[in-house]
Amino acid sequence: MLVILVALVVVQEMCARLGSVTGMGFSDLVRENFGVRWTSFVVLALLIANFGTTFSEFVGIGAAAELLHVPRYLAVPVAAAMLWILVVFGSYRIVERAFLAMSLVFLAYPLAAVMAGPAWGEIGQGLVEPRVRMEFGAVEVVIAIIGTTITPYMQLFLQSSVAEKAVRPEDYAYQRADVIMGSTFANFVAISIMVATAAALYGSGVELHSASDAASALEPVAGEAAEALFAIGLLGACMLAAPVLALTSAYSVTEAVGLEKGVSRDFRDAPVFMALFTGMLFVAMALALIPGIPFARTLILIQILNALVLPVVLFSLLRLTNDRNLMGPRVNTRSFNLIGVATAVVVVCLALLLAALSIGRMAA
């Protein structure tokens, strides 16, 4: 996770810096610098990954609702309608803060990690000497962790947000600090979740298949309220991410074809942008209502898909942030280029390894 943190900070900083210097979104820049064919490929890859992730967020909303004893067939459509109204008619900033407050429930995990009494020596060794077993399941999980941490949609949403807020290059130091602190905080919580869950489930031999299994990691802190506490946090996180994903997709397409875009606009000013947002949200919602969707397996597969799209984004991002005509004196440093290229190469190599292991499993 420490290695992934370094990569996350570098990728997010490149996106934020690109948005600040150019005042443009990612797809806008790809279209202007790489032409229609590459833009179409990048946008299609992003749409597939974003749609899958939006679908997984609604699966998460359904799982959280069931932990709170609310039927998913009621909760998921109501959540989709609320999110649509929020973005189209309401103040996104106010409700975003409410969802973020709900997501702060996950801060209970650091306390749960301590109270579960894990082997801290092994954890420390694992952080400084990461090891991956050459097994299908282990490689699959590593790719999924990369995909959910350096997820493409969040990087592109960050760039579009920085461009839309018109963050000036001379004020960029504050944005950079925000990127570093936000990335570090997110990874701290992610590591705590891993430690707490492993300590709670591994020793007892329980495998994580459902939201209820994951909630049990909070039992050292919350006791019988663990499921409710986990459900509130999961609900807030998923409801925050779902509209961001749909908006990122709308930004990607409208930027690529040069149409009006923006959360502050309505259907009259930006009809294609709003139609794409609406379609992504409600189609993903409908698919999440299909009975029998496996919670854990769905999340892993979707995050693997995100990881596979990441090299496509990184290739374009590195080209753009190294263009001196575009970036002026704010082009990438050599260390940023090395980390960016290494991240893309590692993801590609892991994907090839996973493919080889999959073929081996089918042949066995």
C-alpha positions as CSV (number, residue, x, y, z in Angstrom):
1,M,0.0,0.0,0.0
2,L,2.9,2.4,0.6
3,V,4.1,1.8,-3.0
4,I,0.5,2.4,-4.3
5,L,0.3,5.5,-2.2
6,V,3.4,7.0,-4.0
7,A,1.9,6.1,-7.4
8,L,-1.5,7.6,-6.3
9,V,0.0,10.9,-5.2
10,V,2.0,11.2,-8.5
11,V,-1.0,10.4,-10.7
12,Q,-3.4,12.7,-8.9
13,E,-0.8,15.5,-8.8
14,M,-0.3,15.2,-12.6
15,C,-4.0,15.4,-13.2
16,A,-4.5,18.4,-10.9
17,R,-1.5,20.2,-12.3
18,L,-2.7,19.6,-15.9
19,G,-6.1,21.0,-15.1
20,S,-4.7,24.0,-13.4
21,V,-2.2,24.9,-16.1
22,T,-4.5,24.3,-19.1
23,G,-7.9,25.0,-17.6
24,M,-9.2,22.1,-19.6
25,G,-10.5,18.6,-18.9
26,F,-8.7,15.4,-19.8
27,S,-10.8,14.4,-22.8
28,D,-10.6,18.0,-24.2
29,L,-6.8,17.7,-24.2
30,V,-6.7,14.2,-25.6
31,R,-8.9,15.3,-28.5
32,E,-6.8,18.4,-29.3
33,N,-3.4,16.6,-29.0
34,F,-3.9,13.0,-30.1
35,G,-6.8,13.1,-32.6
36,V,-10.2,11.5,-32.9
37,R,-9.2,7.8,-33.0
38,W,-7.1,7.8,-29.8
39,T,-9.8,10.0,-28.2
40,S,-12.5,7.5,-29.1
41,F,-10.5,4.6,-27.7
42,V,-9.7,6.4,-24.4
43,V,-13.3,7.6,-23.9
44,L,-14.7,4.1,-24.7
45,A,-12.3,2.5,-22.2
46,L,-13.3,5.0,-19.6
47,L,-17.0,4.6,-20.2
48,I,-16.8,0.8,-19.8
49,A,-14.8,1.1,-16.6
50,N,-17.0,3.9,-15.2
51,F,-20.2,2.1,-16.0
52,G,-19.0,-1.0,-14.3
53,T,-18.0,0.9,-11.2
54,T,-21.3,2.9,-11.1
55,F,-23.0,-0.5,-11.2
56,S,-20.9,-1.7,-8.3
57,E,-21.7,1.4,-6.3
58,F,-25.4,0.6,-6.5
59,V,-24.7,-3.0,-5.6
60,G,-23.0,-1.5,-2.5
61,I,-26.0,0.7,-1.8
62,G,-28.3,-2.4,-2.0
63,A,-26.0,-4.4,0.4
64,A,-25.9,-1.5,2.9
65,A,-29.7,-1.1,2.8
66,E,-30.2,-4.8,3.5
67,L,-27.8,-4.6,6.5
68,L,-30.2,-1.8,7.8
69,H,-33.2,-4.1,7.1
70,V,-34.4,-2.1,4.1
71,P,-35.2,-4.0,0.9
72,R,-32.7,-3.3,-1.9
73,Y,-35.6,-3.1,-4.4
74,L,-36.8,0.0,-2.5
75,A,-33.5,1.5,-1.4
76,V,-31.6,1.4,-4.7
77,P,-34.3,3.2,-6.9
78,V,-34.9,5.8,-4.2
79,A,-31.1,6.4,-3.9
80,A,-30.8,6.8,-7.7
81,A,-33.7,9.3,-7.7
82,M,-32.3,11.3,-4.8
83,L,-28.8,11.5,-6.5
84,W,-30.3,12.6,-9.8
85,I,-32.4,15.3,-8.2
86,L,-29.4,16.4,-6.2
87,V,-27.2,16.9,-9.2
88,V,-29.8,18.3,-11.6
89,F,-31.7,20.6,-9.3
90,G,-30.0,20.8,-5.9
91,S,-26.8,21.9,-4.3
92,Y,-24.2,19.2,-4.9
93,R,-21.8,20.7,-2.4
94,I,-24.1,20.6,0.6
95,V,-25.1,17.0,0.1
96,E,-21.6,16.0,-0.8
97,R,-20.6,17.1,2.6
98,A,-23.4,15.1,4.2
99,F,-22.2,11.9,2.3
100,L,-18.6,12.6,3.3
101,A,-19.7,12.9,7.0
102,M,-21.4,9.5,6.6
103,S,-18.2,8.0,5.1
104,L,-16.3,9.2,8.2
105,V,-17.7,6.1,9.9
106,F,-14.8,4.2,8.3
107,L,-12.5,6.1,10.7
108,A,-13.7,3.5,13.2
109,Y,-11.4,1.0,11.4
110,P,-8.1,2.4,12.8
111,L,-9.5,1.8,16.3
112,A,-10.9,-1.6,15.3
113,A,-7.4,-2.5,13.9
114,V,-5.8,-1.7,17.2
115,M,-8.4,-3.4,19.3
116,A,-8.3,-6.6,17.2
117,G,-4.7,-7.1,18.3
118,P,-3.0,-8.0,15.0
119,A,0.6,-9.1,14.6
120,W,2.1,-5.6,14.1
121,G,5.6,-6.9,13.3
122,E,4.2,-8.8,10.3
123,I,2.2,-5.8,9.2
124,G,5.3,-3.5,9.4
125,Q,7.3,-6.1,7.4
126,G,4.6,-6.4,4.8
127,L,4.5,-2.6,4.4
128,V,8.2,-2.2,3.7
129,E,8.7,-5.6,1.9
130,P,5.5,-6.2,-0.1
131,R,5.3,-9.8,-1.4
132,V,2.8,-11.2,-3.9
133,R,2.3,-15.0,-4.1
134,M,2.2,-16.2,-7.7
135,E,-1.3,-17.5,-7.3
136,F,-4.4,-16.6,-9.2
137,G,-6.4,-15.3,-6.2
138,A,-3.4,-13.2,-4.8
139,V,-2.6,-11.6,-8.1
140,E,-6.3,-10.9,-8.7
141,V,-6.6,-9.1,-5.3
142,V,-3.4,-7.0,-5.9
143,I,-4.8,-5.8,-9.3
144,A,-8.1,-5.0,-7.7
145,I,-6.4,-3.0,-5.0
146,I,-4.6,-1.0,-7.6
147,G,-7.8,-0.5,-9.5
148,T,-9.8,0.7,-6.5
149,T,-7.0,3.0,-5.3
150,I,-5.7,4.7,-8.4
151,T,-9.1,4.4,-10.1
152,P,-9.2,6.2,-13.4
153,Y,-12.5,8.0,-12.9
154,M,-11.3,9.8,-9.8
155,Q,-8.2,11.2,-11.5
156,L,-10.2,12.5,-14.4
157,F,-12.9,14.0,-12.1
158,L,-10.2,15.7,-10.2
159,Q,-8.8,17.3,-13.3
160,S,-12.2,18.4,-14.5
161,S,-13.0,19.8,-11.1
162,V,-9.7,21.8,-10.9
163,A,-10.3,23.2,-14.4
164,E,-13.9,24.1,-13.7
165,K,-12.9,25.8,-10.4
166,A,-10.3,27.7,-12.4
167,V,-7.5,27.0,-10.0
168,R,-4.7,29.3,-11.1
169,P,-1.1,28.0,-11.5
170,E,0.1,30.6,-9.0
171,D,-2.3,29.2,-6.4
172,Y,-1.6,25.5,-7.3
173,A,0.5,24.9,-4.1
174,Y,-2.8,24.6,-2.1
175,Q,-4.2,22.1,-4.6
176,R,-1.0,20.1,-4.4
177,A,-1.2,20.0,-0.6
178,D,-4.8,18.9,-0.9
179,V,-3.9,16.0,-3.3
180,I,-1.1,14.8,-1.0
181,M,-3.1,15.0,2.2
182,G,-6.2,13.4,0.6
183,S,-4.3,10.5,-0.9
184,T,-2.5,9.8,2.4
185,F,-5.7,10.0,4.4
186,A,-7.5,7.6,2.0
187,N,-4.6,5.1,2.1
188,F,-4.4,5.3,5.9
189,V,-8.1,4.3,6.2
190,A,-7.7,1.6,3.5
191,I,-4.7,0.0,5.4
192,S,-6.7,0.1,8.6
193,I,-9.7,-1.6,6.9
194,M,-7.3,-4.4,5.6
195,V,-5.7,-4.9,9.0
196,A,-9.0,-4.9,11.0
197,T,-10.7,-7.2,8.5
198,A,-7.8,-9.6,8.3
199,A,-7.5,-9.7,12.1
200,A,-11.2,-10.3,12.6
201,L,-11.7,-12.9,9.8
202,Y,-8.5,-14.6,9.0
203,G,-7.9,-16.3,12.4
204,S,-11.5,-17.6,12.5
205,G,-11.2,-19.0,8.9
206,V,-14.1,-16.9,7.7
207,E,-14.0,-15.9,4.0
208,L,-15.3,-12.5,3.0
209,H,-18.3,-13.0,0.6
210,S,-20.8,-10.4,1.8
211,A,-21.2,-7.0,3.4
212,S,-22.2,-8.7,6.6
213,D,-18.8,-10.5,6.7
214,A,-16.9,-7.2,6.2
215,A,-19.0,-5.6,8.9
216,S,-17.7,-8.1,11.4
217,A,-14.3,-6.4,11.4
218,L,-15.9,-3.6,13.4
219,E,-17.2,-5.8,16.2
220,P,-14.2,-5.0,18.5
221,V,-15.3,-1.4,18.4
222,A,-19.1,-1.5,17.9
223,G,-20.2,-4.9,19.1
224,E,-23.7,-5.7,18.1
225,A,-23.9,-2.3,16.2
226,A,-21.1,-3.3,13.8
227,E,-23.4,-4.1,10.9
228,A,-25.3,-0.8,11.3
229,L,-22.1,1.2,11.6
230,F,-20.6,-0.5,8.6
231,A,-23.8,0.0,6.6
232,I,-24.0,3.7,7.3
233,G,-20.4,4.2,6.1
234,L,-20.8,2.0,3.0
235,L,-24.0,3.8,2.1
236,G,-22.4,7.2,2.4
237,A,-19.3,6.1,0.4
238,C,-21.4,4.5,-2.4
239,M,-23.8,7.4,-2.7
240,L,-20.9,9.9,-2.9
241,A,-19.1,7.8,-5.6
242,A,-22.1,6.9,-7.8
243,P,-22.9,10.5,-9.0
244,V,-19.2,11.3,-9.4
245,L,-18.8,8.3,-11.7
246,A,-21.8,9.2,-13.8
247,L,-20.6,12.9,-14.0
248,T,-17.0,11.8,-15.0
249,S,-18.5,9.8,-17.8
250,A,-20.6,12.7,-18.9
251,Y,-17.5,15.0,-18.7
252,S,-15.4,12.5,-20.8
253,V,-17.8,12.3,-23.7
254,T,-18.8,16.0,-23.9
255,E,-15.2,17.1,-23.6
256,A,-14.2,14.7,-26.4
257,V,-16.8,16.1,-28.8
258,G,-16.6,19.7,-27.6
259,L,-20.1,20.1,-26.2
260,E,-21.3,22.2,-23.2
261,K,-20.7,20.6,-19.9
262,G,-20.8,21.3,-16.1
263,V,-22.7,20.5,-12.9
264,S,-23.8,24.1,-12.8
265,R,-25.7,23.8,-16.1
266,D,-29.1,22.4,-16.7
267,F,-30.8,20.4,-19.5
268,R,-31.3,23.5,-21.6
269,D,-27.7,24.6,-21.5
270,A,-26.0,21.1,-21.6
271,P,-28.6,18.6,-22.8
272,V,-26.0,15.9,-23.8
273,F,-24.1,16.2,-20.6
274,M,-27.2,15.8,-18.5
275,A,-28.6,13.0,-20.6
276,L,-25.4,11.0,-20.3
277,F,-25.4,11.5,-16.5
278,T,-29.0,10.5,-16.3
279,G,-28.6,7.4,-18.5
280,M,-25.4,6.2,-16.7
281,L,-27.1,6.6,-13.3
282,F,-30.4,4.8,-14.0
283,V,-29.1,2.0,-16.2
284,A,-26.5,1.1,-13.6
285,M,-29.2,1.3,-11.0
286,A,-31.5,-1.1,-12.9
287,L,-28.8,-3.7,-13.4
288,A,-27.9,-3.6,-9.7
289,L,-31.4,-4.9,-9.0
290,I,-30.8,-8.2,-10.7
291,P,-31.2,-10.9,-8.1
292,G,-28.3,-13.0,-6.8
293,I,-25.4,-10.6,-7.6
294,P,-22.4,-11.7,-5.5
295,F,-21.2,-8.7,-3.5
296,A,-17.5,-9.4,-3.0
297,R,-16.9,-11.0,-6.4
298,T,-18.6,-8.2,-8.3
299,L,-16.4,-5.6,-6.5
300,I,-13.2,-7.4,-7.3
301,L,-14.0,-7.9,-11.0
302,I,-15.0,-4.3,-11.4
303,Q,-11.8,-3.0,-9.8
304,I,-9.7,-5.3,-12.0
305,L,-11.4,-3.6,-15.0
306,N,-10.5,-0.2,-13.6
307,A,-6.8,-1.3,-13.2
308,L,-6.8,-2.5,-16.8
309,V,-8.0,0.9,-18.1
310,L,-5.4,2.7,-16.0
311,P,-2.4,2.2,-18.4
312,V,-4.5,3.8,-21.2
313,V,-5.0,6.9,-19.0
314,L,-1.4,7.0,-17.8
315,F,0.0,6.9,-21.3
316,S,-2.1,9.9,-22.3
317,L,-1.4,11.7,-19.1
318,L,2.3,11.3,-19.3
319,R,2.4,12.5,-22.9
320,L,0.4,15.6,-22.0
321,T,2.3,16.5,-18.8
322,N,5.6,16.2,-20.7
323,D,4.5,18.6,-23.5
324,R,6.4,21.8,-22.9
325,N,4.2,23.7,-25.3
326,L,1.3,22.8,-23.2
327,M,2.7,22.9,-19.7
328,G,5.5,25.4,-20.0
329,P,7.9,25.2,-17.0
330,R,5.4,23.0,-15.2
331,V,6.2,19.8,-17.1
332,N,6.9,16.6,-15.3
333,T,10.1,16.0,-13.4
334,R,12.2,12.9,-14.2
335,S,11.0,11.2,-11.0
336,F,7.4,11.7,-11.8
337,N,7.9,10.2,-15.3
338,L,9.7,7.2,-13.8
339,I,6.9,6.6,-11.2
340,G,4.2,7.0,-13.9
341,V,5.8,4.7,-16.4
342,A,6.6,2.1,-13.7
343,T,3.0,2.2,-12.5
344,A,1.7,1.5,-16.0
345,V,4.3,-1.3,-16.6
346,V,3.5,-3.0,-13.3
347,V,-0.2,-3.0,-14.1
348,V,0.4,-4.4,-17.6
349,C,2.7,-7.1,-16.2
350,L,0.2,-8.1,-13.5
351,A,-2.6,-8.3,-16.1
352,L,-0.5,-10.6,-18.3
353,L,0.4,-12.7,-15.3
354,L,-3.3,-12.9,-14.3
355,A,-4.2,-14.0,-17.9
356,A,-1.5,-16.7,-17.8
357,L,-2.7,-18.0,-14.4
358,S,-6.3,-18.0,-15.7
359,I,-5.3,-20.1,-18.7
360,G,-3.4,-22.4,-16.4
361,R,-6.4,-22.8,-14.2
362,M,-8.7,-23.6,-17.2
363,A,-6.1,-26.1,-18.6
364,A,-5.8,-27.9,-15.2
